């Protein structure tokens, strides 16, 4: 394993152990976990399909451990994803810290992505970590968010990766519907073109999308349009797509 990857994995493990140590101390604050289950026609992230265009099931849990601080985990089926070495699933484990000042919100997060069932033919495995920050502003039913997420250099992704994005949402007054949209750009340094193609099939690229979501009690459903500016022959599972989803929150 490359020394950089070993250091990154130890750093992520240390951060999770430290965060876990905070759970007993903050038990009196925690209001209880939030659990959500969802089915979707595709798993699209940053305009790229992680499930080769196949339907997925997703389960998420968020556990508050202190004011503004939570530990999060999500498991998503991938059914032998070609993009991620034949992985059967992806586990997204991390922590989120958010602060609110009136209509302004600042969020910091860290995530490590694990790919059960992926081939380990290449040194370093397939897992990788990233950190991010999001600044948002809400005014009535509308909100705007500007974000940046960075994955430092790791052999699993063939270099490093920076994703910057802007998003907006509008809860349509008098209805259970929310309209949202986003645009983002992926870029970074390439050390191994084969591994870098996991997150950037054609190098730096733009993605964009719009979504219409319905919320009623614990139930939700939505339609999302996603696309990128990636051209053939690198456009496998990166072109225009319409994704449907339905979810339930416990």
SERO-4910 file (N, C-alpha, C, O; in steps of 0.05 Angstrom, whole numbers):
BEGIN
 pado doro    nc1    nc2    nc3   cac1   cac2   cac3    cc1    cc2    cc3    oc1    oc2    oc3
  Unk    A     17    -24      0      0      0      0     18     25      0     37     26     14
  Unk    A     10     45    -16     25     70    -17     25     84     10      4     84     23
  Unk    A     48     96     19     49    109     45     27    131     48     16    134     70
  Unk    A     21    145     26      0    166     28    -27    153     35    -42    164     51
  Unk    A    -33    130     22    -59    117     28    -59    107     57    -80    109     70
  Unk    A    -37     96     66    -36     86     94    -41    109    114    -56    106    133
  Unk    A    -28    132    109    -32    155    126    -61    165    125    -72    171    146
  Unk    A    -73    166    101   -100    175     99   -119    157    114   -137    166    128
  Unk    A   -115    130    112   -133    112    125   -130    114    155   -150    113    169
  Unk    A   -106    117    165   -102    120    194   -115    146    204   -126    147    226
  Unk    A   -113    167    188   -125    193    195   -155    191    197   -167    201    215
  Unk    A   -167    178    177   -196    174    177   -205    157    200   -225    163    214
  Unk    A   -190    135    206   -197    118    228   -196    133    254   -213    131    271
  Unk    A   -174    149    258   -171    165    282   -194    184    286   -204    188    308
  Unk    A   -202    197    264   -224    217    265   -250    203    274   -265    214    290
  Unk    A   -255    179    263   -280    165    270   -280    156    299   -300    157    312
  Unk    A   -256    146    308   -255    138    336   -258    161    355   -271    158    376
  Unk    A   -247    184    348   -250    208    364   -280    216    365   -290    224    386
  Unk    A   -292    216    341   -321    223    340   -338    204    356   -356    212    370
  Unk    A   -331    178    354   -346    158    369   -343    161    399   -362    156    414
  Unk    A   -320    171    408   -315    176    437   -333    197    447   -339    198    471
  Unk    A   -342    215    429   -359    237    438   -388    229    442   -403    243    455
  Unk    A   -396    205    432   -423    196    434   -433    193    463   -454    204    469
  Unk    A   -419    178    481   -429    176    508   -432    202    522   -451    207    537
  Unk    A   -412    220    518   -412    246    531   -436    263    523   -445    280    539
  Unk    A   -446    259    499   -467    276    489   -494    261    488   -513    270    475
  Unk    A   -496    238    502   -520    221    500   -545    236    509   -566    232    498
  Unk    A   -542    254    529   -565    268    539   -576    288    518   -599    294    518
  Unk    A   -558    297    500   -567    316    480   -581    302    457   -601    312    446
  Unk    A   -570    279    449   -580    266    425   -610    261    426   -620    250    445
  Unk    A   -624    270    405   -653    267    404   -660    240    391   -684    234    389
  Unk    A   -641    224    384   -647    199    371   -639    199    342   -638    220    329
  Unk    A   -634    176    330   -625    175    303   -648    179    283   -671    175    289
  Unk    A   -641    188    259   -659    190    237   -651    169    217   -628    167    208
  Unk    A   -671    152    209   -666    130    191   -683    134    166   -707    140    168
  Unk    A   -671    131    142   -687    133    118   -681    110     99   -658    100     98
  Unk    A   -701    102     85   -699     80     65   -709     91     38   -728    106     37
  Unk    A   -695     83     16   -702     94    -10   -696     73    -32   -678     57    -30
  Unk    A   -713     75    -52   -708     59    -77   -706     79   -100   -722     98   -101
  Unk    A   -687     75   -118   -683     94   -140   -677     78   -166   -667     56   -164
  Unk    A   -683     90   -189   -678     77   -214   -649     78   -223   -641     64   -242
  Unk    A   -632     93   -209   -604     95   -216   -590    108   -192   -603    123   -176
  Unk    A   -564    104   -189   -548    118   -169   -530    137   -183   -508    129   -193
  Unk    A   -538    162   -185   -523    183   -199   -509    201   -179   -522    212   -161
  Unk    A   -483    205   -182   -468    223   -165   -451    241   -184   -435    231   -199
  Unk    A   -455    267   -181   -440    286   -198   -443    279   -228   -424    282   -243
  Unk    A   -467    271   -235   -473    265   -263   -465    238   -273   -472    231   -296
  Unk    A   -451    222   -257   -442    195   -265   -458    174   -251   -464    176   -227
  Unk    A   -465    153   -266   -479    130   -253   -458    112   -239   -439    103   -251
  Unk    A   -464    107   -214   -447     89   -199   -457     60   -200   -444     42   -191
  Unk    A   -482     57   -210   -494     30   -211   -497     20   -239   -513      1   -244
  Unk    A   -482     31   -258   -484     24   -286   -512     26   -297   -520     11   -315
  Unk    A   -527     46   -287   -554     51   -296   -575     33   -284   -598     34   -292
  Unk    A   -568     16   -266   -587     -3   -254   -601      9   -229   -589     27   -217
  Unk    A   -625     -1   -222   -638      9   -198   -623      2   -173   -607    -18   -173
  Unk    A   -627     17   -152   -613     13   -127   -632     16   -103   -653     27   -105
  Unk    A   -623      4    -80   -635      8    -55   -615     22    -37   -591     17    -38
  Unk    A   -625     40    -20   -607     57     -3   -619     59     25   -643     63     29
  Unk    A   -601     56     45   -609     60     72   -590     79     86   -566     77     83
  Unk    A   -600     99    101   -584    119    114   -591    122    143   -614    118    151
  Unk    A   -571    129    159   -576    135    187   -559    159    195   -536    161    188
  Unk    A   -571    177    211   -557    200    221   -562    201    251   -585    202    260
  Unk    A   -540    202    267   -542    201    296   -531    227    307   -507    232    305
  Unk    A   -547    245    319   -537    269    331   -522    263    357   -533    248    374
  Unk    A   -499    274    360   -483    269    384   -476    294    400   -467    292    423
  Unk    A   -480    317    389   -476    343    402   -490    363    385   -499    358    363
  Unk    A   -493    387    396   -507    408    381   -493    414    355   -470    423    354
  Unk    A   -508    408    333   -497    413    306   -479    392    295   -471    393    272
  Unk    A   -473    371    311   -455    350    303   -468    323    301   -482    316    320
  Unk    A   -464    309    279   -477    283    276   -458    263    262   -440    271    247
  Unk    A   -462    238    268   -448    216    254   -467    204    234   -491    200    240
  Unk    A   -457    199    209   -475    191    188   -465    166    174   -441    161    172
  Unk    A   -483    150    164   -476    126    148   -497    120    128   -521    122    133
  Unk    A   -488    113    104   -507    106     82   -496     81     68   -472     79     62
  Unk    A   -514     62     62   -507     38     47   -524     38     22   -549     40     24
  Unk    A   -512     35     -2   -526     35    -27   -517     10    -44   -494      5    -46
  Unk    A   -537     -4    -54   -530    -27    -71   -519    -17    -98   -529      2   -109
  Unk    A   -499    -31   -109   -487    -24   -135   -489    -48   -154   -487    -43   -178
  Unk    A   -492    -72   -145   -497    -95   -162   -475    -99   -182   -480   -103   -206
  Unk    A   -450    -99   -173   -427   -105   -190   -419    -82   -208   -415    -85   -232
  Unk    A   -416    -58   -196   -410    -34   -211   -384    -36   -226   -363    -40   -214
  Unk    A   -384    -33   -252   -359    -32   -268   -343     -8   -261   -318     -9   -261
  Unk    A   -356     15   -254   -341     39   -247   -324     35   -222   -303     48   -219
  Unk    A   -333     18   -204   -319     15   -179   -309    -14   -174   -313    -25   -153
  Unk    A   -297    -26   -195   -284    -51   -192   -302    -75   -186   -294    -94   -173
  Unk    A   -327    -74   -196   -345    -96   -191   -358    -95   -163   -368   -116   -154
  Unk    A   -357    -73   -150   -368    -71   -122   -398    -77   -122   -413    -69   -140
  Unk    A   -406    -91   -101   -435    -97    -97   -450    -75    -83   -474    -74    -84
  Unk    A   -435    -57    -69   -447    -36    -54   -427    -14    -48   -403    -18    -52
  Unk    A   -436      9    -38   -418     29    -28   -428     37     -1   -452     42      3
  Unk    A   -410     40     18   -416     49     45   -403     77     48   -379     79     45
  Unk    A   -419     97     55   -409    124     59   -411    130     89   -433    133    100
  Unk    A   -388    131    102   -387    135    131   -373    162    137   -353    168    125
  Unk    A   -385    177    155   -373    203    161   -386    218    183   -402    207    199
  Unk    A   -380    243    184   -390    261    205   -396    288    193   -384    296    173
  Unk    A   -416    302    204   -424    328    195   -427    347    218   -438    340    239
  Unk    A   -417    372    214   -421    393    234   -433    417    221   -422    427    200
  Unk    A   -455    427    232   -469    450    220   -475    471    240   -482    465    263
  Unk    A   -473    496    232   -479    519    249   -498    537    234   -495    541    209
  Unk    A   -517    549    248   -538    566    236   -536    593    249   -536    596    273
  Unk    A   -536    614    232   -537    642    242   -560    656    226   -555    666    204
  Unk    A   -584    656    237   -606    667    222   -611    651    197   -615    627    199
  Unk    A   -611    664    174   -615    650    149   -590    638    138   -591    624    118
  Unk    A   -566    643    150   -541    632    141   -535    605    154   -541    601    178
  Unk    A   -523    587    139   -515    561    149   -488    553    138   -482    557    114
  Unk    A   -471    543    156   -445    533    148   -442    504    156   -447    498    180
  Unk    A   -434    487    138   -432    459    143   -405    449    135   -394    455    114
  Unk    A   -393    432    153   -367    419    147   -372    389    150   -387    380    167
  Unk    A   -360    373    132   -365    344    132   -340    329    124   -322    340    110
  Unk    A   -338    304    132   -318    286    123   -330    259    117   -348    250    132
  Unk    A   -322    246     96   -333    221     87   -311    201     78   -292    209     66
  Unk    A   -316    176     84   -299    155     73   -317    135     59   -337    126     70
  Unk    A   -310    129     33   -327    112     16   -314     85     14   -291     82      5
  Unk    A   -329     64     23   -319     36     22   -335     21      2   -360     25     -1
  Unk    A   -322      3    -13   -335    -12    -35   -334    -42    -31   -316    -55    -42
  Unk    A   -352    -53    -15   -352    -82    -11   -355    -97    -38   -372    -90    -55
  Unk    A   -340   -119    -40   -342   -135    -64   -324   -126    -87   -324   -139   -108
  Unk    A   -311   -103    -85   -294    -93   -106   -268   -109   -109   -258   -120    -89
  Unk    A   -258   -112   -133   -233   -125   -138   -210   -110   -126   -210    -85   -126
  Unk    A   -190   -124   -115   -167   -112   -103   -142   -118   -121   -120   -122   -110
  Unk    A   -147   -118   -147   -125   -124   -165   -104   -102   -165    -80   -107   -172
  Unk    A   -111    -78   -158    -92    -56   -158    -85    -49   -129   -102    -50   -111
  Unk    A    -60    -42   -125    -50    -34    -98    -66    -10    -88    -71      9   -102
  Unk    A    -74    -11    -62    -88     11    -50   -118      7    -47   -131     23    -34
  Unk    A   -129    -14    -60   -157    -19    -57   -174      2    -71   -164     16    -89
  Unk    A   -199      3    -64   -218     21    -78   -230     42    -60   -242     61    -70
  Unk    A   -227     41    -34   -238     61    -16   -223     87    -17   -198     88    -22
  Unk    A   -237    109    -13   -224    135    -12   -240    154      6   -264    150     10
  Unk    A   -227    175     16   -240    194     33   -239    222     21   -223    229      4
  Unk    A   -258    239     31   -259    267     22   -271    284     44   -285    274     62
  Unk    A   -264    310     43   -275    329     62   -289    351     46   -284    355     23
  Unk    A   -308    365     60   -322    386     45   -333    407     64   -334    404     88
  Unk    A   -341    429     51   -354    451     65   -376    463     48   -372    465     23
  Unk    A   -398    471     60   -420    482     45   -430    507     60   -434    507     84
  Unk    A   -433    529     45   -444    554     56   -471    558     43   -474    558     19
  Unk    A   -491    562     60   -518    565     49   -533    589     61   -526    599     83
  Unk    A   -554    597     47   -571    619     56   -600    613     49   -605    605     26
  Unk    A   -617    616     68   -646    610     64   -662    635     69   -657    650     88
  Unk    A   -681    640     51   -699    663     54   -727    653     47   -734    648     24
  Unk    A   -743    649     68   -770    638     64   -768    610     53   -753    593     64
  Unk    A   -782    604     31   -782    577     20   -758    572      1   -756    550     -9
  Unk    A   -741    592     -3   -719    589    -22   -692    586     -7   -688    597     15
  Unk    A   -673    572    -20   -647    569     -8   -626    568    -31   -632    559    -53
  Unk    A   -602    576    -24   -579    575    -42   -555    563    -27   -550    571     -4
  Unk    A   -541    545    -40   -517    532    -27   -494    533    -46   -496    528    -70
  Unk    A   -470    539    -35   -445    538    -50   -427    519    -35   -423    521    -11
  Unk    A   -416    499    -49   -400    478    -35   -375    471    -49   -371    476    -73
  Unk    A   -357    459    -34   -332    448    -45   -325    423    -30   -326    422     -5
  Unk    A   -318    402    -44   -310    377    -32   -283    368    -45   -280    370    -69
  Unk    A   -265    359    -27   -238    353    -37   -229    326    -27   -230    320     -3
  Unk    A   -221    309    -46   -209    283    -39   -179    286    -44   -170    288    -67
  Unk    A   -162    285    -22   -133    288    -26   -122    264    -42   -136    244    -46
  Unk    A    -98    267    -51    -86    247    -69    -86    219    -56    -75    215    -35
  Unk    A    -98    201    -70   -100    173    -62    -98    155    -86   -109    162   -107
  Unk    A    -85    132    -84    -81    115   -107   -108    104   -117   -111     98   -140
  Unk    A   -128    101    -99   -154     90   -106   -168    107   -127   -185     97   -142
  Unk    A   -162    133   -128   -175    151   -147   -155    163   -167   -162    182   -181
  Unk    A   -131    152   -167   -112    160   -188   -102    189   -186    -94    200   -206
  Unk    A   -102    200   -162    -93    228   -158   -110    241   -137   -117    229   -117
  Unk    A   -117    267   -141   -135    280   -122   -160    289   -138   -161    287   -163
  Unk    A   -180    299   -124   -205    306   -137   -218    329   -122   -221    329    -98
  Unk    A   -225    350   -137   -239    373   -126   -266    377   -140   -267    377   -165
  Unk    A   -287    379   -124   -314    384   -135   -325    409   -123   -329    411    -99
  Unk    A   -331    429   -140   -344    453   -131   -372    455   -143   -376    446   -166
  Unk    A   -391    465   -128   -419    465   -138   -435    488   -127   -428    500   -107
  Unk    A   -456    494   -141   -476    513   -132   -504    500   -135   -509    487   -155
  Unk    A   -521    504   -116   -548    492   -117   -568    511   -106   -562    528    -89
  Unk    A   -593    508   -115   -615    525   -105   -639    507   -103   -642    487   -117
  Unk    A   -658    515    -85   -682    500    -81   -705    519    -74   -700    540    -61
  Unk    A   -729    512    -82   -752    528    -76   -775    509    -68   -784    493    -84
  Unk    A   -784    511    -43   -808    497    -34   -832    513    -45   -837    535    -37
  Unk    A   -848    501    -63   -870    515    -76   -892    520    -56   -904    500    -46
  Unk    A   -898    545    -50   -918    551    -29   -945    538    -34   -955    538    -57
  Unk    A   -956    527    -13   -983    516    -15   -984    488    -27  -1005    477    -32
  Unk    A   -960    476    -33   -959    450    -45   -938    433    -30   -922    444    -15
  Unk    A   -939    406    -33   -918    389    -20   -894    386    -38   -878    367    -34
  Unk    A   -890    403    -58   -869    400    -78   -846    419    -73   -850    442    -65
  Unk    A   -822    410    -79   -797    426    -78   -783    424   -105   -778    402   -115
  Unk    A   -776    446   -117   -761    447   -142   -733    455   -136   -728    474   -122
  Unk    A   -713    441   -147   -685    446   -142   -668    443   -167   -677    430   -186
  Unk    A   -644    454   -166   -626    451   -188   -597    454   -179   -593    466   -157
  Unk    A   -578    445   -194   -550    448   -186   -532    447   -211   -540    438   -232
  Unk    A   -508    458   -207   -487    456   -227   -461    451   -212   -457    463   -191
  Unk    A   -444    434   -223   -419    428   -209   -396    422   -229   -401    417   -252
  Unk    A   -372    424   -219   -348    419   -236   -329    401   -220   -322    407   -197
  Unk    A   -320    380   -233   -300    362   -222   -273    367   -236   -272    369   -260
  Unk    A   -252    368   -220   -225    372   -231   -205    359   -212   -213    349   -191
  Unk    A   -179    360   -219   -159    349   -201   -134    340   -217   -134    340   -241
  Unk    A   -114    331   -201    -89    321   -212    -92    292   -219   -105    277   -204
  Unk    A    -80    283   -241    -82    255   -250    -55    242   -248    -35    251   -260
  Unk    A    -53    221   -231    -28    205   -229    -31    178   -243    -12    168   -254
  Unk    A    -55    167   -242    -62    142   -255    -87    145   -271   -109    146   -259
  Unk    A    -86    148   -297   -109    154   -314   -132    133   -310   -155    141   -311
  Unk    A   -125    107   -307   -145     87   -304   -161     91   -279   -186     90   -279
  Unk    A   -148     96   -256   -162    100   -231   -176    127   -231   -198    130   -220
  Unk    A   -164    148   -242   -176    174   -243   -202    174   -258   -220    191   -253
  Unk    A   -205    156   -278   -229    155   -294   -254    147   -277   -276    150   -287
  Unk    A   -250    136   -253   -273    130   -236   -289    155   -231   -314    154   -233
  Unk    A   -276    177   -224   -290    202   -217   -289    223   -239   -305    241   -239
  Unk    A   -270    220   -258   -268    239   -279   -262    224   -305   -239    223   -314
  Unk    A   -282    213   -318   -278    196   -342   -264    211   -365   -249    198   -380
  Unk    A   -267    237   -367   -255    252   -389   -238    275   -378   -236    296   -391
  Unk    A   -227    272   -355   -213    294   -342   -233    313   -328   -254    304   -319
  Unk    A   -227    338   -327   -245    358   -315   -271    359   -331   -271    358   -356
  Unk    A   -294    361   -318   -319    363   -332   -340    377   -314   -336    381   -290
  Unk    A   -362    385   -327   -385    398   -314   -408    378   -312   -412    362   -330
  Unk    A   -423    380   -291   -449    366   -290   -470    385   -280   -465    405   -268
  Unk    A   -495    379   -287   -518    395   -279   -543    378   -276   -544    356   -287
  Unk    A   -563    389   -263   -587    374   -260   -609    390   -247   -604    411   -235
  Unk    A   -634    381   -251   -657    393   -238   -674    370   -226   -673    348   -236
  Unk    A   -689    377   -205   -705    356   -192   -731    368   -182   -733    392   -175
  Unk    A   -752    351   -182   -778    358   -170   -784    337   -149   -787    313   -156
  Unk    A   -787    345   -124   -791    326   -102   -818    332    -88   -826    355    -85
  Unk    A   -831    310    -79   -856    311    -65   -851    301    -36   -840    279    -33
  Unk    A   -860    316    -16   -857    308     12   -885    308     25   -899    327     24
  Unk    A   -891    286     38   -917    284     52   -913    266     77   -911    242     75
  Unk    A   -911    279    100   -906    264    124   -879    250    123   -858    264    118
  Unk    A   -878    224    128   -853    209    127   -845    200     99   -824    189     95
  Unk    A   -863    204     80   -859    194     53   -848    216     34   -853    240     39
  Unk    A   -833    208     15   -823    227     -6   -820    212    -32   -816    188    -32
  Unk    A   -820    227    -54   -816    216    -80   -806    238    -98   -809    262    -92
  Unk    A   -793    231   -120   -783    252   -137   -773    243   -164   -769    219   -169
  Unk    A   -770    262   -182   -758    258   -208   -734    276   -211   -736    300   -203
  Unk    A   -713    266   -222   -688    282   -225   -677    278   -253   -675    256   -263
  Unk    A   -670    301   -265   -656    300   -291   -626    306   -286   -620    326   -273
  Unk    A   -608    289   -296   -579    293   -292   -565    291   -319   -573    275   -336
  Unk    A   -544    307   -323   -528    306   -347   -501    317   -342   -496    330   -322
  Unk    A   -482    312   -361   -455    323   -360   -447    333   -387   -461    329   -407
  Unk    A   -424    346   -389   -413    354   -415   -393    334   -426   -377    341   -444
  Unk    A   -392    310   -414   -373    290   -423   -382    278   -450   -406    271   -453
  Unk    A   -364    277   -470   -371    268   -496   -361    239   -500   -344    230   -486
  Unk    A   -373    225   -519   -364    198   -527   -335    200   -536   -327    221   -546
  Unk    A   -318    179   -531   -326    153   -522   -325    150   -491   -326    128   -481
  Unk    A   -323    173   -477   -321    171   -448   -348    175   -434   -349    179   -410
  Unk    A   -370    174   -449   -396    181   -438   -412    158   -427   -435    162   -421
  Unk    A   -400    134   -424   -415    111   -413   -426    118   -386   -411    124   -367
  Unk    A   -452    117   -383   -466    123   -358   -460    151   -348   -460    157   -324
  Unk    A   -455    170   -367   -450    198   -359   -468    217   -375   -466    241   -371
  Unk    A   -485    206   -392   -502    223   -408   -528    231   -394   -531    225   -370
  Unk    A   -546    243   -409   -571    252   -397   -587    229   -387   -589    208   -400
  Unk    A   -600    233   -364   -615    211   -351   -637    223   -334   -634    244   -323
  Unk    A   -659    209   -333   -682    216   -315   -684    194   -294   -687    171   -300
  Unk    A   -681    202   -269   -681    184   -246   -705    188   -229   -712    210   -222
  Unk    A   -719    166   -223   -742    166   -205   -734    154   -178   -718    136   -177
  Unk    A   -746    164   -156   -741    153   -130   -766    155   -113   -784    171   -117
  Unk    A   -766    138    -92   -787    139    -71   -773    132    -45   -757    113    -44
  Unk    A   -780    146    -23   -767    141      2   -785    144     26   -808    154     24
  Unk    A   -776    134     49   -791    134     74   -771    140     96   -750    128     98
  Unk    A   -779    158    114   -762    165    137   -774    157    163   -798    162    168
  Unk    A   -759    143    180   -769    133    206   -765    155    227   -772    151    250
***
